[in-house]
Amino acid sequence: VHPHPSVLGKAYADLISTLGWKSLAILFQTEDSLVKLQEVLKLPKHFDDIKITLRQLDLVTDDYRPLLKELKKSGETRIVLDCDFEKVQDILRQADEIGLVNDYYAYLITNLDVERLELAPYKYNNVNVTGYRIVDTSNPDVSGYVKSWTSSFDHGRGKSHPLYSANALIVDAVALHATAMNDLGNVETIQSEQINCRQGAPWSGGEKFLGYLKNVEYTGLTGDIIFDQNGHRTYFKLDLIEKSRDNMVKTGTWTPEMGVNYTRTDEIGRATSELQSHHDLVCRLLLEKKNNNKQKNKQTNQQKLYYPTLSSNPSIKPSSN
């Protein structure tokens, strides 16, 4: 039920094209990252003005500062980060130490769990952090699932969060399997067999069930699950999410046929309104301060003016009359 890597790669390539990035650096962990990002790596073949630089993360140490310093020295400000979820937090922290987390920099994080990151340390850093999520928060079953999870395992953070993509995909996989088994059982009788796990003998009805499973359509926590003729999940919808203070908020969607479609949510609207109000207040205060300073200067200059009197000017003699 996990999205096919090649289609995920197209989602990232579409976003980079939509953002208009002409130059970017890809920080990747292993060669598997390059497989997932094949569509991104093909961009220079389709657009001559796009430049891509590849930098592999050090697999021996968790100190990424040397690489990040080299990146800063290069002047590159648009960064695609593809690595394990556990490493993203450390990389952002070290990048912040070096001065790579501010309004000059933009990050596209290819992990589907950007929303699970702890962004509080960068609440006031006006850095652009963008990513996708696969969990369909508009599905009414999501809230019920979260309540059920938290009642048993607490809310959790990071990988322990109920909506961490791997957790949601496992739930969908089990539910999809149960749905297919139930539907098949309504059509014909499923013969149970004793199977020895050590011998690895296959279930005689396994091939038929697998063929039936490929044709099942199911809506789960990660949206509509539909398989192609090869059994791959090549159609799915992703939510585009971007950093707003210390949260990730939805700003659009992506689908294979439509690409990136930007929208504006109420959360973004409120954030923009608050920012504009803050800007207006600052401007008003600065203007008032400027006017007050002008008034003070005017009063001071008036006090310094010298007005001569008749008795103080020797060239003028008082009249005898």
KOLKEVEX-510492 format. One record per residue: x, y, z of N, C-alpha, C in turn; residue in one letter. Coordinates in steps of 0.2 Angstrom, whole numbers, padded with zeros to 4 digits, always signed. Layout:
N
XYZXYZXYZa ...
This chain:
321
+0004-0006+0000+0000+0000+0000+0004+0006+0000v +0011+0006+0001+0015+0011+0000+0015+0014-0007h +0015+0021-0008+0015+0024-0014+0022+0021-0018p +0021+0020-0025+0027+0018-0029+0032+0024-0029h +0038+0022-0028+0044+0027-0028+0044+0031-0034p +0043+0029-0040+0043+0033-0046+0038+0038-0046s +0032+0037-0043+0026+0041-0043+0028+0047-0038v +0031+0045-0032+0033+0049-0027+0038+0054-0030l +0042+0051-0034+0048+0056-0037+0044+0061-0042g +0039+0059-0045+0036+0064-0050+0033+0069-0046k +0030+0068-0040+0027+0073-0035+0032+0078-0033a +0038+0076-0032+0043+0080-0030+0046+0085-0036y +0046+0081-0041+0048+0085-0047+0043+0090-0049a +0037+0089-0049+0032+0093-0050+0032+0099-0046d +0033+0098-0039+0033+0103-0035+0039+0108-0036l +0045+0105-0037+0051+0109-0039+0050+0114-0045i +0046+0111-0050+0045+0115-0056+0040+0120-0055s +0035+0119-0051+0030+0124-0049+0033+0129-0045t +0038+0128-0040+0041+0133-0036+0046+0137-0040l +0048+0134-0046+0052+0138-0051+0059+0138-0048g +0061+0133-0045+0068+0132-0043+0073+0131-0049w +0078+0135-0050+0082+0134-0055+0089+0131-0053k +0090+0131-0047+0096+0128-0044+0095+0125-0037s +0097+0119-0036+0096+0116-0030+0101+0111-0028l +0102+0109-0021+0106+0104-0019+0102+0099-0016a +0104+0092-0018+0100+0087-0015+0105+0083-0010i +0103+0083-0004+0107+0080+0002+0103+0073+0003l +0107+0068+0001+0104+0061+0001+0108+0056+0006f +0104+0051+0008+0107+0047+0013+0111+0041+0009q +0107+0037+0005+0109+0031+0002+0107+0031-0005t +0110+0026-0009+0108+0026-0016+0101+0025-0017e +0097+0022-0012+0090+0021-0013+0087+0028-0014d +0089+0033-0011+0087+0040-0012+0087+0042-0019s +0092+0040-0023+0093+0042-0030+0087+0039-0034l +0086+0033-0032+0080+0029-0036+0074+0033-0035v +0072+0035-0029+0066+0038-0027+0066+0045-0031k +0072+0048-0032+0072+0055-0034+0074+0055-0042l +0073+0050-0045+0075+0049-0052+0071+0055-0056q +0065+0056-0055+0061+0061-0059+0064+0068-0058e +0067+0069-0052+0070+0076-0050+0076+0076-0054v +0080+0071-0054+0087+0071-0057+0086+0072-0065l +0080+0070-0067+0079+0071-0075+0077+0078-0077k +0076+0082-0072+0073+0089-0073+0078+0093-0078l +0085+0092-0077+0089+0096-0081+0089+0094-0089p +0087+0088-0090+0086+0085-0097+0080+0089-0100k +0075+0091-0096+0069+0094-0099+0070+0102-0099h +0073+0104-0094+0074+0111-0093+0082+0113-0092f +0084+0116-0097+0092+0117-0098+0094+0122-0092d +0090+0126-0090+0092+0131-0085+0092+0129-0078d +0090+0122-0076+0090+0120-0070+0097+0116-0068i +0100+0118-0062+0106+0115-0060+0105+0111-0054k +0107+0105-0053+0106+0101-0047+0113+0099-0045i +0114+0099-0039+0121+0097-0035+0119+0092-0030t +0123+0086-0031+0122+0080-0026+0127+0080-0021l +0124+0079-0015+0129+0079-0009+0126+0073-0004r +0131+0068-0003+0129+0062+0001+0130+0064+0008q +0125+0062+0013+0126+0063+0020+0131+0058+0022l +0135+0060+0027+0140+0055+0030+0137+0050+0034d +0138+0043+0032+0135+0038+0035+0138+0035+0041l +0144+0038+0043+0148+0035+0048+0147+0040+0055v +0146+0046+0054+0145+0051+0059+0138+0054+0059t +0136+0057+0065+0130+0061+0065+0132+0068+0065d +0138+0070+0063+0140+0077+0063+0140+0079+0056d +0135+0083+0054+0134+0085+0047+0137+0092+0045y +0140+0095+0051+0142+0102+0050+0147+0103+0044r +0152+0099+0043+0156+0100+0038+0153+0101+0031p +0148+0096+0030+0144+0096+0024+0140+0102+0023l +0137+0104+0029+0133+0110+0029+0137+0117+0028l +0143+0117+0031+0147+0123+0030+0149+0123+0022k +0150+0118+0019+0152+0117+0012+0146+0120+0008e +0140+0118+0010+0134+0120+0006+0133+0127+0007l +0134+0130+0013+0133+0137+0014+0138+0141+0010k +0145+0139+0010+0150+0142+0006+0148+0142-0002k +0145+0137-0004+0143+0137-0011+0138+0142-0013s +0134+0144-0008+0129+0149-0010+0122+0146-0012g +0122+0140-0012+0115+0137-0013+0110+0138-0008e +0104+0140-0009+0099+0141-0004+0093+0137-0005t +0092+0133-0010+0087+0128-0010+0089+0121-0010r +0086+0118-0005+0089+0111-0003+0083+0106-0003i +0085+0100-0006+0081+0094-0005+0084+0089-0001v +0080+0087+0005+0083+0083+0010+0080+0076+0010l +0083+0071+0008+0081+0064+0008+0085+0060+0012d +0082+0058+0018+0085+0054+0023+0080+0051+0028c +0082+0047+0032+0078+0044+0037+0075+0049+0042d +0069+0048+0044+0065+0053+0048+0069+0055+0054f +0073+0050+0058+0077+0052+0064+0082+0057+0062e +0085+0057+0056+0091+0062+0055+0088+0069+0053k +0082+0070+0051+0080+0076+0049+0081+0081+0054v +0079+0080+0060+0079+0084+0066+0086+0086+0068q +0091+0082+0068+0098+0083+0069+0100+0088+0063d +0099+0086+0057+0101+0090+0052+0099+0098+0052i +0092+0098+0054+0090+0105+0054+0093+0109+0060l +0094+0105+0066+0097+0109+0071+0104+0111+0070r +0108+0107+0066+0115+0109+0065+0115+0114+0059q +0110+0114+0055+0110+0119+0050+0108+0126+0053a +0104+0126+0058+0102+0132+0061+0108+0135+0065d +0112+0130+0068+0119+0133+0071+0123+0136+0066e +0123+0134+0060+0128+0137+0055+0125+0143+0051i +0118+0144+0052+0115+0149+0049+0112+0148+0042g +0109+0141+0042+0106+0139+0036+0098+0139+0037l +0096+0141+0042+0089+0141+0044+0086+0148+0045v +0085+0151+0039+0082+0158+0040+0079+0160+0033n +0076+0166+0032+0072+0167+0026+0076+0167+0020d +0082+0166+0020+0086+0165+0013+0086+0158+0011y +0083+0153+0015+0084+0146+0013+0077+0143+0012y +0077+0138+0008+0070+0134+0007+0072+0127+0007a +0068+0123+0011+0069+0116+0011+0063+0112+0009y +0065+0107+0004+0060+0102+0002+0062+0095+0006l +0058+0093+0011+0059+0087+0014+0055+0081+0011i +0058+0076+0009+0055+0071+0005+0051+0066+0009t +0053+0066+0016+0049+0061+0020+0042+0063+0021n +0038+0058+0021+0030+0059+0021+0028+0061+0028l +0033+0062+0033+0031+0064+0040+0034+0070+0042d +0034+0075+0038+0037+0082+0040+0033+0085+0045v +0026+0083+0045+0022+0086+0050+0023+0083+0057e +0027+0078+0058+0029+0075+0064+0035+0078+0067r +0038+0083+0064+0045+0086+0066+0043+0091+0071l +0048+0092+0076+0047+0097+0081+0050+0103+0078e +0046+0108+0077+0048+0114+0074+0048+0120+0078l +0046+0119+0085+0046+0124+0090+0053+0129+0090a +0059+0125+0089+0065+0129+0089+0065+0134+0084p +0061+0133+0078+0062+0138+0072+0055+0142+0071y +0052+0143+0077+0045+0146+0077+0046+0153+0074k +0051+0156+0075+0052+0163+0073+0057+0164+0067y +0060+0158+0065+0064+0158+0059+0060+0158+0053n +0060+0163+0049+0056+0163+0043+0059+0159+0037n +0061+0153+0039+0063+0148+0034+0057+0144+0031v +0058+0143+0024+0053+0139+0021+0054+0132+0021n +0050+0128+0024+0050+0121+0024+0044+0118+0021v +0045+0114+0016+0039+0111+0012+0040+0104+0012t +0034+0100+0012+0034+0093+0011+0027+0091+0009g +0026+0084+0009+0020+0081+0008+0018+0077+0013y +0011+0075+0014+0009+0070+0019+0004+0066+0015r +0003+0060+0017-0001+0055+0013-0007+0054+0017i -0007+0055+0024-0013+0054+0028-0018+0059+0026v -0024+0056+0025-0030+0060+0023-0034+0062+0029d -0032+0068+0031-0035+0071+0037-0043+0073+0036t -0045+0073+0030-0052+0074+0029-0056+0068+0030s -0053+0062+0030-0057+0056+0031-0060+0056+0039n -0066+0055+0040-0069+0055+0046-0066+0049+0051p -0064+0044+0048-0061+0038+0051-0055+0040+0055d -0051+0045+0052-0045+0047+0055-0045+0049+0062v -0050+0053+0064-0051+0056+0071-0053+0050+0076s -0057+0045+0073-0059+0039+0077-0053+0035+0078g -0049+0034+0073-0043+0030+0074-0038+0033+0079y -0037+0040+0079-0033+0043+0083-0035+0042+0091v -0041+0043+0092-0044+0042+0098-0043+0035+0101k -0044+0030+0097-0043+0023+0099-0036+0022+0100s -0031+0025+0096-0024+0024+0097-0022+0027+0104w -0024+0033+0105-0022+0037+0111-0024+0034+0117t -0030+0031+0117-0033+0028+0123-0029+0022+0125s -0025+0019+0120-0021+0013+0122-0014+0014+0122s -0011+0019+0118-0004+0020+0118-0002+0027+0119f -0006+0031+0122-0005+0038+0123-0004+0042+0116d -0003+0048+0116-0003+0052+0109+0004+0050+0105h +0009+0051+0109+0016+0050+0106+0018+0055+0101g +0024+0055+0100+0027+0060+0095+0032+0057+0090r +0033+0060+0085+0038+0057+0080+0035+0050+0077g +0039+0045+0077+0037+0038+0075+0031+0035+0079k +0031+0038+0086+0025+0035+0090+0019+0039+0089s +0019+0043+0085+0012+0047+0083+0008+0042+0079h +0001+0042+0081-0003+0038+0077-0004+0039+0070p -0003+0045+0068-0003+0047+0061+0004+0047+0057l +0009+0044+0061+0015+0043+0057+0014+0039+0051y +0016+0040+0045+0014+0037+0039+0015+0029+0039s +0020+0027+0042+0021+0019+0043+0016+0016+0047a +0014+0020+0052+0008+0017+0056+0002+0017+0053n +0000+0022+0049-0006+0023+0045-0006+0018+0040a +0000+0017+0036+0000+0012+0031-0001+0005+0033l +0001+0003+0039+0000-0003+0042-0007-0005+0043i -0010+0000+0046-0017+0000+0048-0021-0001+0041v -0019+0003+0036-0023+0002+0029-0022-0005+0026d -0015-0007+0027-0014-0014+0024-0018-0020+0027a -0018-0019+0034-0022-0025+0037-0030-0024+0036v -0032-0018+0036-0039-0017+0034-0041-0019+0027a -0036-0017+0022-0037-0019+0015-0037-0027+0014l -0033-0030+0018-0032-0038+0018-0039-0041+0020h -0041-0038+0026-0047-0040+0029-0053-0039+0024a -0054-0033+0021-0059-0032+0017-0059-0037+0011t -0053-0038+0008-0053-0042+0002-0054-0049+0004a -0052-0052+0010-0054-0058+0012-0061-0059+0013m -0064-0054+0016-0072-0054+0018-0076-0054+0011n -0073-0050+0006-0077-0050+0000-0076-0056-0004d -0070-0059-0004-0069-0066-0007-0073-0071-0004l -0074-0071+0003-0078-0076+0007-0085-0075+0005g -0088-0069+0003-0095-0068+0001-0096-0071-0006n -0091-0072-0010-0092-0075-0017-0091-0083-0017v -0086-0085-0013-0085-0092-0013-0082-0094-0006e -0082-0101-0005-0080-0103+0002-0072-0103+0002t -0069-0100+0007-0062-0100+0008-0060-0106+0012i -0056-0111+0009-0054-0117+0012-0048-0115+0017q -0049-0117+0023-0043-0116+0028-0038-0122+0027s -0032-0121+0028-0027-0127+0028-0022-0126+0033e -0020-0132+0036-0014-0131+0040-0008-0130+0037q -0004-0125+0039+0002-0123+0036+0008-0124+0041i +0013-0127+0039+0019-0127+0043+0024-0121+0041n +0024-0117+0046+0028-0111+0045+0036-0112+0043c +0038-0118+0046+0045-0120+0045+0047-0122+0038r +0042-0126+0035+0042-0128+0028+0041-0123+0023q +0038-0118+0025+0036-0113+0020+0032-0115+0014g +0027-0120+0015+0023-0122+0010+0018-0116+0009a +0016-0114+0002+0012-0109+0001+0004-0111+0002p +0000-0106+0003-0007-0108+0003-0010-0109-0004w -0013-0114-0005-0016-0116-0011-0020-0110-0014s -0024-0107-0010-0028-0101-0012-0025-0095-0013g -0018-0094-0011-0015-0088-0011-0015-0084-0017g -0014-0088-0023-0013-0084-0029-0020-0081-0031e -0025-0085-0030-0032-0082-0032-0034-0076-0027k -0032-0077-0021-0033-0071-0016-0029-0065-0018f -0023-0066-0020-0018-0060-0022-0021-0057-0028l -0024-0061-0033-0027-0058-0039-0033-0054-0037g -0037-0057-0032-0043-0053-0030-0041-0047-0026y -0036-0047-0022-0033-0041-0018-0032-0035-0023l -0029-0037-0029-0027-0031-0033-0033-0027-0036k -0038-0031-0036-0044-0027-0039-0049-0024-0034n -0047-0025-0027-0051-0021-0022-0049-0014-0021v -0054-0010-0021-0053-0003-0020-0055-0001-0013e -0051+0002-0009-0052+0004-0002-0050+0011+0000y -0054+0014+0004-0052+0021+0006-0050+0020+0014t -0044+0022+0015-0041+0021+0022-0039+0028+0024g -0034+0027+0029-0031+0033+0032-0027+0037+0028l -0024+0033+0023-0020+0036+0018-0024+0038+0011t -0030+0038+0011-0034+0040+0005-0036+0034+0002g -0038+0035-0005-0040+0029-0009-0034+0025-0011d -0035+0018-0010-0030+0013-0011-0032+0010-0018i -0029+0011-0023-0030+0007-0029-0024+0005-0032i -0024-0002-0034-0018-0005-0037-0018-0005-0045f -0012-0004-0048-0012-0005-0055-0012-0012-0057d -0011-0014-0063-0011-0021-0065-0005-0025-0063q +0000-0021-0061+0006-0024-0058+0006-0025-0050n +0000-0023-0047+0000-0023-0040+0003-0017-0036g +0005-0012-0040+0008-0006-0037+0003+0000-0036h +0004+0003-0031+0000+0009-0029+0002+0015-0033r +0000+0016-0039+0003+0022-0043-0002+0028-0043t -0008+0027-0040-0012+0033-0040-0014+0034-0032y -0013+0040-0030-0014+0043-0024-0014+0050-0024f -0017+0053-0018-0017+0060-0017-0012+0062-0011k -0009+0067-0012-0004+0070-0007-0007+0077-0005l -0006+0079+0001-0007+0085+0004+0000+0089+0004d +0000+0095+0001+0006+0099+0001+0005+0103+0008l +0011+0103+0012+0011+0106+0018+0017+0111+0019i +0016+0116+0022+0022+0121+0023+0022+0124+0030e +0028+0126+0032+0029+0128+0039+0026+0135+0040k +0022+0135+0045+0019+0142+0047+0020+0142+0055s +0025+0146+0056+0028+0147+0063+0030+0140+0066r +0027+0137+0070+0030+0130+0073+0025+0124+0071d +0021+0125+0066+0017+0120+0063+0018+0119+0055n +0015+0114+0053+0015+0113+0046+0007+0113+0044m +0006+0117+0039-0001+0118+0037-0002+0117+0030v -0008+0114+0028-0010+0113+0021-0010+0119+0017k -0007+0119+0011-0007+0124+0007-0009+0122-0001t -0010+0115-0001-0012+0113-0008-0012+0105-0008g -0013+0103-0014-0013+0095-0015-0009+0093-0021t -0008+0087-0022-0005+0084-0028-0008+0078-0030w -0009+0077-0036-0012+0071-0039-0008+0069-0045t -0007+0063-0048-0003+0061-0054-0005+0065-0060p -0012+0066-0061-0014+0069-0067-0015+0076-0067e -0016+0079-0061-0016+0086-0060-0010+0090-0058m -0005+0086-0055+0001+0089-0052-0001+0093-0046g +0003+0099-0045+0002+0103-0039-0003+0108-0040v -0008+0108-0035-0013+0113-0035-0013+0117-0029n -0011+0123-0029-0011+0127-0023-0018+0129-0021y -0019+0129-0014-0025+0132-0011-0023+0136-0005t -0028+0140-0002-0026+0143+0004-0031+0141+0009r -0029+0139+0015-0033+0137+0020-0034+0142+0025t -0039+0141+0029-0041+0146+0034-0035+0148+0039d -0031+0142+0040-0025+0143+0044-0020+0148+0041e -0019+0147+0035-0014+0151+0031-0017+0159+0031i -0023+0159+0030-0027+0166+0030-0026+0169+0036g -0027+0166+0042-0026+0169+0049-0019+0171+0050r -0014+0166+0048-0007+0168+0049-0005+0174+0045a -0008+0174+0039-0006+0180+0035-0009+0187+0038t -0015+0186+0040-0019+0192+0043-0015+0194+0049s -0013+0189+0053-0009+0191+0059-0003+0195+0058e +0001+0192+0053+0007+0195+0050+0006+0202+0048l +0001+0203+0044-0001+0209+0041-0002+0214+0047q -0006+0212+0052-0008+0216+0057-0002+0219+0061s +0003+0214+0062+0009+0215+0065+0013+0220+0061h +0013+0219+0055+0017+0224+0051+0014+0231+0051h +0007+0231+0051+0004+0238+0051+0005+0241+0058d +0005+0237+0063+0006+0240+0070+0013+0243+0070l +0018+0239+0068+0025+0242+0068+0026+0248+0064v +0023+0248+0058+0024+0254+0053+0020+0260+0057c +0015+0259+0060+0011+0265+0064+0016+0267+0069r +0018+0263+0073+0023+0265+0079+0029+0269+0076l +0032+0266+0071+0038+0269+0068+0036+0276+0066l +0030+0277+0062+0028+0284+0060+0027+0288+0066l +0023+0286+0071+0022+0290+0077+0029+0292+0080e +0033+0288+0080+0040+0290+0083+0043+0295+0079k +0043+0294+0072+0046+0299+0068+0043+0306+0069k +0036+0306+0069+0033+0312+0070+0034+0316+0077n +0035+0312+0082+0036+0314+0088+0044+0317+0088n +0048+0314+0085+0055+0316+0085+0055+0323+0081n +0051+0323+0075+0051+0330+0072+0048+0335+0076k +0043+0334+0080+0040+0339+0084+0045+0341+0090q +0049+0337+0092+0054+0338+0098+0059+0342+0095k +0062+0341+0089+0067+0344+0085+0065+0351+0084n +0059+0352+0082+0056+0359+0080+0056+0363+0086k +0054+0360+0092+0053+0364+0098+0060+0366+0101q +0065+0361+0100+0072+0363+0102+0075+0368+0098t +0074+0368+0091+0077+0373+0087+0074+0380+0088n +0067+0380+0090+0064+0387+0092+0067+0390+0098q +0069+0385+0103+0072+0388+0109+0079+0391+0108q +0082+0388+0103+0089+0390+0102+0089+0397+0098k +0084+0399+0095+0084+0405+0091+0085+0411+0095l +0089+0416+0093+0091+0422+0097+0088+0428+0094y +0084+0431+0098+0080+0437+0096+0084+0443+0099y +0087+0448+0096+0091+0454+0099+0086+0459+0101p +0087+0463+0106+0083+0468+0109+0087+0475+0107t +0083+0480+0108+0086+0487+0107+0092+0489+0111l +0092+0486+0117+0097+0488+0122+0103+0484+0121s +0102+0478+0118+0108+0474+0117+0112+0475+0111s +0109+0479+0106+0112+0480+0100+0115+0487+0100n +0122+0488+0101+0126+0494+0102+0125+0499+0096p +0123+0496+0090+0122+0501+0084+0116+0505+0084s +0111+0503+0089+0105+0506+0089+0104+0510+0096i +0103+0516+0096+0103+0520+0102+0096+0522+0104k +0094+0521+0110+0087+0523+0111+0085+0530+0110p +0079+0531+0108+0077+0538+0107+0077+0542+0113s +0078+0549+0112+0078+0553+0118+0071+0555+0120s +0066+0554+0115+0059+0556+0117+0056+0551+0121n 
